[in-house]
Amino acid sequence: MLVVNDPAETIDKESIPSLRFSANDVLPTAAEQKIRRFDAERACALGNNYHGKLDIYLRTADGLTKRVQTTVWAVHEEYLTLKAGVSVPLRAVLGFDFY
């Protein structure tokens, strides 16, 4: 699990489509990206099997960290699909907080 220590503004998942994300990955190493992929798959299993929520930490193009509490329904090659059909680029995800 990746640890996110940045202060994060909590947002609603419905506001995600209005955010802008960088074309570059927020995680600098392949190892961190691999852990994020594993955590994304785990989040999807939690969402589909138990309808469990978690916090997802995102970094926007302007460098701000956002936190959204939601359910992950699907993991694609480059995107996550969240509850209500909202999608977010995986490259913008800093980490997940499972509880």
N, C-alpha and C positions, 0 to 999 in steps of 0.2 A: 504494500500500500504506500502510495506517495504521500508525504506530509506537506501540507500547504500552511505556511506561516504568515503569509501576506494578509493584511486586513482586507476583508471582503464585504462588499455591499450585497445584501440579500435582495434578490429580485424574483419576480414571478416568471414562470416559464413562458407565459404569453408575451413577455417583453423581449425574448431572445431574438425573434426575427428582426427587430429594429436595431440590434447590435451589429457592429462591424468587427470582423476578425481578421487578423493578419494572415497573409498567404504563407508565412513561415510557421513552423511548429514551435510551440511554447516550451517544449521539452528539448534540451540540447543534445541528449545522448540516445543512442539506439537502445541501451539498456532501460532507460527511463520510459521510453516509448513502448517497449515490450511489456513492462509492468503495467503501464496505462491500458494497453490492449487487454491484458489478463483481467485487470480490475473492471474494465468495460464489459467483458463477457460475464463476469461474476455479477455485476449490477443488472445485466439483462436477465440472467437466471433468477435473481432475486425479484425482479419486477414481474416476470412472466409466471413464475411458480408461486410466489407468495404475495404479489401486488405490493411489495415492500418499497418504501421510499428511501432515498439517500440524498446526501448533498453532493452536488457536482460543482467543482471550482473551475471557472473559466477565466481566461485572460483576453480582454478585448484588444483591438488594434491600437488603442491609445494607451495601453499598458495597465489598465485598471483590472482588478480582480473582482469577479462577481461570483456569488454563490446562489444556486437555485436548488430548492428541495423538490424532488420529482421522482417519477418512476421511469426507468429505461425500458422501452419495449423492444428495441432492436439495435444491433450493432452491425454497421455496414463497413466496407473497406475504409471509407473516409468520413463517415458521419455516424452520429447516434440519433435514433428516433426516440423521442420522449413521449410521455403520455400526451394525448390530444394532438398527436401528429406533428409536434414541433421537432425540428431537427437542428443539430448543432455540429459543427465540424470537429472531428476528433482532435485535430491539430491544435484546437483552442483549449482543450481540457487539460488543466493542471493536475487534477486528481479527484478522487472520490472519498467521501466520508461515509462509511457504513456504520449504521447503529441499530 
